């Protein structure tokens, strides 16, 4: 039975998810590291870490509700709205296919603190390289991302199947390389997160439905609420921040965190 510590940890992990989901620092990587560090006893199969992402996704839907509802209302008559919807759907497709085919391998093999730490460092270096060498942007609005560009961004998202890579980081870097401006890249990553995380969570909950009980569902609900509250703040803040400062600060954070975790894991490893 869950104790007070488990409830507090569920709230803490939800808050961390909400803060990190849309930053290019890997929310899943942070959750894996913290779950192992604190010995959190959530639902089996890492379903807690996946399911609470819905709280962050709901925050995006709320913050961008006017644009999302406007696009949905325009689908019957507005070609631009249809192109935008098609772009998000195309970008979602590669991760949907690879995730469905490789779900067992991803969850059973790649969810390791060692892999997370190494991916954090590698991703940080990649951000610094792309920030320095990115081409001059040609796309300045998320709704203006073309279909071929969207599909290519979706291919980059597949890299985020490796915990620690960061879904937002992979899609944003891909967009930058494809000449999408920083704020537009961040916003397109937000919109792409909606079908991606909805699909991943639904698939994961279905796979682990037999292992879920009332207690596990309650822990997920606590993490969900905390993720929603924190993501509301981060989503509003991030676009303005990257417009002024770029993504390099997140790169240095990733490298420092990954190096620290490798040091801790090396010390804690049995001789």
C-alpha positions in Angstrom: 0.0 0.0 0.0 1.3 3.4 -0.9 2.5 5.6 2.0 2.9 9.3 2.4 6.3 9.2 0.8 4.9 7.6 -2.3 2.2 10.3 -2.6 4.8 13.0 -2.2 7.1 11.4 -4.7 4.2 11.1 -7.2 3.6 14.8 -6.9 7.3 15.6 -7.2 7.7 13.4 -10.3 4.6 15.0 -11.8 6.1 18.4 -11.3 9.4 17.4 -12.8 7.5 16.0 -15.8 5.6 19.2 -16.2 8.8 21.3 -16.1 10.8 19.1 -18.4 8.4 17.7 -21.0 8.7 20.6 -23.4 12.3 21.6 -22.6 15.0 19.8 -24.7 16.3 18.0 -21.6 14.4 14.7 -21.7 11.5 14.4 -19.3 11.6 10.6 -19.5 15.3 10.6 -18.7 14.7 12.8 -15.6 11.9 10.5 -14.4 13.9 7.3 -14.8 16.8 8.8 -12.9 14.6 10.1 -10.1 12.5 6.9 -9.8 15.7 4.8 -9.5 17.3 7.4 -7.1 14.3 7.6 -4.7 13.0 4.0 -5.1 9.6 5.2 -6.1 7.0 2.3 -6.0 4.6 3.3 -8.8 2.6 1.1 -11.1 4.7 -1.6 -12.9 6.1 -1.4 -16.4 7.1 2.3 -16.2 3.4 3.2 -16.9 3.5 6.0 -14.3 6.3 7.8 -16.1 4.4 7.6 -19.4 0.9 8.3 -18.2 1.6 11.5 -16.3 2.8 13.0 -19.6 -0.9 13.5 -20.4 -1.0 16.2 -17.8 1.6 18.2 -19.6 -0.2 17.6 -22.9 -3.4 18.9 -21.5 -1.6 22.1 -20.5 -0.5 22.6 -24.1 -4.1 22.1 -25.3 -5.2 24.7 -22.8 -2.6 27.3 -23.6 -3.1 26.9 -27.4 -6.8 26.2 -27.2 -7.7 29.2 -29.4 -5.3 28.2 -32.2 -6.2 24.5 -31.9 -10.0 25.2 -32.0 -9.5 27.7 -34.8 -7.6 25.1 -36.9 -10.2 22.4 -36.1 -13.1 24.7 -37.1 -11.3 25.7 -40.3 -10.8 22.1 -41.5 -13.9 21.9 -43.7 -13.2 25.1 -45.6 -9.7 26.4 -44.9 -6.8 24.8 -47.0 -4.2 26.3 -44.5 -5.9 24.5 -41.6 -6.0 21.2 -43.5 -2.3 21.6 -44.4 -1.4 22.2 -40.7 -3.4 19.2 -39.5 -1.8 17.1 -42.3 1.7 18.3 -41.3 1.2 17.3 -37.6 -0.3 13.9 -38.7 2.7 13.2 -41.0 5.2 14.2 -38.3 3.5 11.8 -35.9 3.6 8.9 -38.3 7.2 7.7 -38.0 7.1 7.5 -34.2 3.8 5.8 -34.2 5.1 3.0 -36.5 8.4 2.5 -34.8 6.9 2.8 -31.3 4.3 0.1 -32.0 6.9 -2.3 -33.5 9.6 -1.7 -30.9 7.7 -1.0 -27.8 8.9 -4.1 -25.9 12.6 -3.5 -26.7 12.4 0.2 -25.8 10.8 -0.5 -22.4 12.8 -3.6 -21.6 16.3 -2.6 -22.8 16.7 1.2 -23.1 15.1 2.4 -19.9 18.4 2.4 -18.1 20.1 5.2 -16.0 23.4 4.5 -17.9 21.7 5.0 -21.3 19.9 8.1 -20.0 23.1 9.7 -18.7 25.0 9.1 -21.9 22.1 10.3 -24.1 21.9 13.5 -22.0 25.5 14.3 -22.7 25.3 13.4 -26.4 22.2 15.4 -26.9 23.7 18.4 -25.2 26.7 18.3 -27.5 24.3 18.0 -30.5 22.4 21.1 -29.4 25.6 23.2 -29.2 26.6 22.0 -32.7 23.2 22.7 -34.3 22.9 26.1 -32.6 26.3 27.1 -34.1 25.8 25.6 -37.5 22.0 25.9 -38.2 21.1 27.3 -41.5 19.2 30.6 -41.9 15.5 30.0 -41.1 12.8 30.2 -43.7 9.8 29.2 -41.7 8.7 31.5 -38.9 5.3 30.1 -37.9 4.4 26.6 -36.7 1.4 26.5 -39.0 3.6 27.2 -42.0 5.7 24.0 -41.7 5.4 22.2 -45.0 4.5 18.5 -45.4 7.9 17.3 -46.3 9.5 19.3 -43.5 7.0 17.9 -41.1 7.7 14.3 -42.1 11.4 14.9 -41.7 10.8 16.4 -38.2 8.9 13.2 -37.4 11.8 11.1 -38.4 14.0 13.1 -35.9 11.3 12.3 -33.3 12.1 8.6 -33.6 15.5 9.3 -32.1 13.7 10.2 -28.9 12.7 6.5 -28.4 16.0 6.4 -26.6 15.4 7.7 -23.1 17.5 10.8 -22.4 17.5 12.0 -26.0 14.3 14.2 -25.4 11.3 14.2 -27.7 11.2 18.0 -27.8 14.9 18.2 -28.2 15.0 15.8 -31.2 12.1 17.5 -32.9 13.3 21.0 -32.2 16.8 20.3 -33.5 15.4 18.6 -36.5 13.3 21.7 -37.2 16.2 24.0 -36.8 18.2 22.0 -39.3 15.3 22.2 -41.7 15.2 26.0 -41.5 12.4 26.5 -39.0 12.9 29.4 -36.7 13.4 28.8 -32.9 10.0 29.9 -31.6 8.2 28.2 -34.5 10.3 25.0 -33.9 9.3 25.0 -30.2 5.6 25.5 -31.0 5.5 22.8 -33.7 7.1 20.5 -31.2 4.3 21.4 -28.7 1.6 20.6 -31.3 3.3 17.3 -32.4 3.5 16.3 -28.7 -0.3 16.1 -28.5 -0.9 13.0 -30.8 2.5 11.5 -29.9 1.9 11.5 -26.2 -1.8 10.6 -26.4 -0.9 7.6 -28.6 2.1 6.5 -26.4 0.0 6.8 -23.2 -3.0 5.0 -24.6 -0.8 2.2 -25.9 1.1 1.9 -22.6 -2.0 1.9 -20.5 -3.6 -0.8 -22.7 -0.4 -3.0 -22.5 -0.3 -2.7 -18.6 -4.1 -2.7 -18.0 -4.0 -5.9 -16.0 -1.3 -4.5 -13.6 -3.2 -1.3 -12.8 -5.2 -1.1 -9.6 -7.0 1.7 -7.7 -3.8 2.7 -5.8 -1.7 2.9 -8.9 -4.3 4.9 -10.7 -4.5 7.3 -7.8 -0.7 7.8 -7.9 -1.0 8.5 -11.6 -3.7 11.0 -11.0 -1.5 12.9 -8.5 1.4 13.0 -10.9 -1.0 14.0 -13.7 -2.3 17.0 -11.8 1.2 18.2 -10.8 2.4 17.8 -14.4 -0.5 19.9 -15.7 0.1 22.7 -13.3 3.9 23.0 -13.9 3.6 22.6 -17.7 1.1 25.5 -17.9 4.0 27.8 -16.6 6.7 26.3 -18.8 4.8 26.3 -22.1 4.0 30.0 -21.7 7.6 30.8 -20.8 9.7 28.7 -23.2 8.9 30.3 -26.6 9.8 33.7 -25.3 13.0 32.4 -23.7 14.4 30.6 -26.7 13.6 33.6 -28.9 16.0 35.6 -26.8 18.6 33.1 -25.6 18.4 30.0 -27.9 18.8 26.5 -26.7 22.4 26.5 -25.6 21.6 26.9 -21.8 19.7 23.6 -22.0 22.6 22.0 -23.7 25.0 22.9 -20.9 22.4 21.7 -18.3 22.2 18.3 -20.1 25.9 17.9 -20.2 26.3 18.8 -16.5 23.5 16.5 -15.4 24.6 13.6 -17.6 28.2 13.8 -16.3 27.0 14.0 -12.7 24.8 11.0 -13.1 27.6 9.0 -14.7 29.8 9.8 -11.7 27.1 8.8 -9.3 26.4 5.6 -11.2 30.1 4.7 -11.3 30.5 5.2 -7.6 27.3 3.2 -6.8 28.1 0.4 -9.2 29.1 -2.9 -7.5 32.8 -3.6 -7.6 
